[in-house]
């Protein structure tokens, strides 16, 4: 049986909450928006490059966002003693380039797990917590802003790819 990405319900959040609630809530909304772009597609469709000349795929975006979640929240923010999700020796864009449709469900589940672990890593932190990025202090607050931007950018990519795959459009 062919795996199909499940349906997703996007959360509605308090748009007047304080930052400690608002920023994680907005990130959750963008994460679920991305996942909703995948709903109902098979692994083969997720691996399909559909906006020539780009080779960008939804499966590549799934893998990339899982990597980004791990890097920012667990490797940088909480400095967990874990390795990278993908071998750096394979190149910085390896996450975009390995597109085995039979591993789409595994990649999807990896993204969900990295999101869960990222949320766990940041749950008790203060927005004023800082960590080093290239010799500069970076706050948890800025990390949320950065990740919201990361997902917003890739949600735009996902919109275009999904529309080309099956005509589906949406907010």
C-alpha positions as CSV (number, residue, x, y, z in Angstrom):
1,X,0.0,0.0,0.0
2,X,1.3,3.4,-0.9
3,X,1.8,5.9,2.0
4,X,0.0,9.2,1.8
5,X,0.7,12.3,3.9
6,X,-2.0,12.7,6.5
7,X,-4.5,15.6,6.9
8,X,-3.5,18.4,9.3
9,X,-5.6,20.8,11.3
10,X,-3.9,24.1,11.7
11,X,-4.1,25.6,15.2
12,X,-5.7,28.9,15.9
13,X,-3.8,30.9,18.5
14,X,-4.3,33.9,20.7
15,X,-3.2,36.8,18.4
16,X,-2.9,39.2,21.4
17,X,-0.9,36.9,23.7
18,X,2.4,37.9,25.2
19,X,5.6,36.9,23.2
20,X,6.3,33.7,25.2
21,X,2.9,32.4,23.9
22,X,2.6,34.2,20.6
23,X,6.0,33.3,19.1
24,X,5.8,29.5,19.6
25,X,2.1,29.6,18.6
26,X,3.0,31.4,15.3
27,X,5.7,28.9,14.6
28,X,3.3,26.1,15.3
29,X,0.9,27.6,12.8
30,X,3.6,27.9,10.1
31,X,4.7,24.3,10.8
32,X,1.1,23.0,10.4
33,X,0.6,25.2,7.3
34,X,3.6,23.4,5.8
35,X,2.3,20.0,6.8
36,X,-1.1,20.9,5.3
37,X,0.6,21.5,1.9
38,X,1.6,17.8,2.0
39,X,-1.7,16.4,2.9
40,X,-3.0,13.7,0.6
41,X,0.2,13.4,-1.5
42,X,2.0,10.1,-2.0
43,X,5.7,9.7,-1.6
44,X,6.1,9.8,-5.3
45,X,4.3,13.1,-5.5
46,X,6.4,14.5,-2.6
47,X,9.6,13.6,-4.5
48,X,8.4,15.3,-7.7
49,X,10.2,18.4,-8.9
50,X,7.4,20.4,-10.5
51,X,8.6,24.0,-11.0
52,X,11.3,23.8,-13.7
53,X,14.2,24.6,-13.8
54,X,14.3,24.2,-10.0
55,X,14.8,20.7,-8.7
56,X,13.1,21.7,-5.4
57,X,10.6,19.1,-4.1
58,X,8.3,18.8,-1.1
59,X,10.2,15.8,0.1
60,X,13.4,17.9,0.0
61,X,11.7,20.6,2.0
62,X,10.5,18.0,4.6
63,X,14.1,16.8,5.0
64,X,15.5,20.3,5.1
65,X,13.0,21.6,7.7
66,X,13.8,18.5,9.9
67,X,17.5,19.4,9.7
68,X,16.9,23.0,10.4
69,X,14.7,22.2,13.5
70,X,17.5,20.0,14.9
71,X,20.3,22.5,14.1
72,X,18.7,25.6,15.6
73,X,16.8,24.2,18.7
74,X,18.9,21.2,19.7
75,X,22.4,21.7,18.4
76,X,22.6,25.5,18.8
77,X,20.1,26.6,21.4
78,X,20.4,23.7,23.9
79,X,23.9,22.4,22.8
80,X,22.7,18.8,23.0
81,X,25.4,16.2,22.4
82,X,23.8,14.8,19.2
83,X,25.1,14.6,15.7
84,X,23.7,16.3,12.6
85,X,20.6,14.7,10.9
86,X,22.6,14.2,7.7
87,X,26.3,13.6,7.2
88,X,27.9,17.0,6.4
89,X,30.5,15.2,4.2
90,X,27.6,14.6,1.7
91,X,27.2,18.3,1.2
92,X,25.2,21.1,2.7
93,X,22.3,20.5,0.4
94,X,22.1,16.7,0.9
95,X,18.7,17.1,2.5
96,X,17.4,18.5,-0.8
97,X,19.1,16.0,-3.0
98,X,18.2,12.6,-1.7
99,X,14.7,12.0,-2.9
100,X,13.8,8.4,-2.3
101,X,10.0,8.4,-2.5
102,X,9.9,5.1,-0.6
103,X,11.4,6.9,2.4
104,X,8.8,9.8,2.4
105,X,6.9,8.5,5.4
106,X,10.2,8.1,7.3
107,X,11.2,11.7,6.4
108,X,7.7,13.0,7.4
109,X,7.9,11.2,10.7
110,X,11.5,12.5,11.3
111,X,10.2,16.1,10.8
112,X,7.4,15.5,13.3
113,X,9.9,14.1,15.8
114,X,12.3,17.0,15.3
115,X,9.5,19.4,15.8
116,X,8.5,17.7,19.0
117,X,12.1,17.6,20.3
118,X,12.6,21.3,19.3
119,X,9.5,22.3,21.3
120,X,10.7,20.3,24.2
121,X,14.1,21.9,24.1
122,X,12.6,25.4,24.1
123,X,9.7,24.9,26.4
124,X,11.3,26.0,29.7
125,X,13.6,28.6,28.1
126,X,13.4,32.4,28.5
127,X,13.1,34.4,25.4
128,X,16.1,36.3,26.7
129,X,18.3,33.2,26.8
130,X,21.2,33.6,24.5
131,X,23.6,31.2,22.7
132,X,26.4,31.7,20.3
133,X,26.0,31.8,16.5
134,X,29.2,32.6,14.7
135,X,30.6,34.6,17.6
136,X,27.4,36.6,18.1
137,X,24.7,36.2,20.8
138,X,21.4,34.9,19.5
139,X,18.3,34.9,21.7
140,X,15.6,32.3,21.9
141,X,13.3,35.2,20.9
142,X,15.3,35.7,17.7
143,X,15.4,31.9,17.1
144,X,11.6,31.9,17.0
145,X,11.6,34.9,14.6
146,X,14.2,33.1,12.4
147,X,12.2,29.8,12.3
148,X,8.9,31.6,11.6
149,X,10.7,33.3,8.6
150,X,12.2,29.9,7.6
151,X,8.8,28.3,7.5
152,X,7.1,31.3,5.9
153,X,9.7,31.2,3.0
154,X,9.3,27.5,2.5
155,X,5.5,27.6,2.7
156,X,5.7,29.8,-0.3
157,X,7.8,27.3,-2.1
158,X,5.4,24.5,-1.0
159,X,2.4,26.5,-2.4
160,X,3.9,26.6,-5.9
161,X,5.1,23.0,-5.9
162,X,1.8,21.7,-4.6
163,X,-0.2,23.7,-7.2
164,X,1.9,22.3,-10.0
165,X,1.6,18.7,-8.7
166,X,-2.2,18.5,-8.5
167,X,-3.7,22.0,-8.7
168,X,-4.3,22.3,-5.0
169,X,-4.0,25.9,-3.6
170,X,-4.8,27.2,-0.2
171,X,-3.8,29.6,2.6
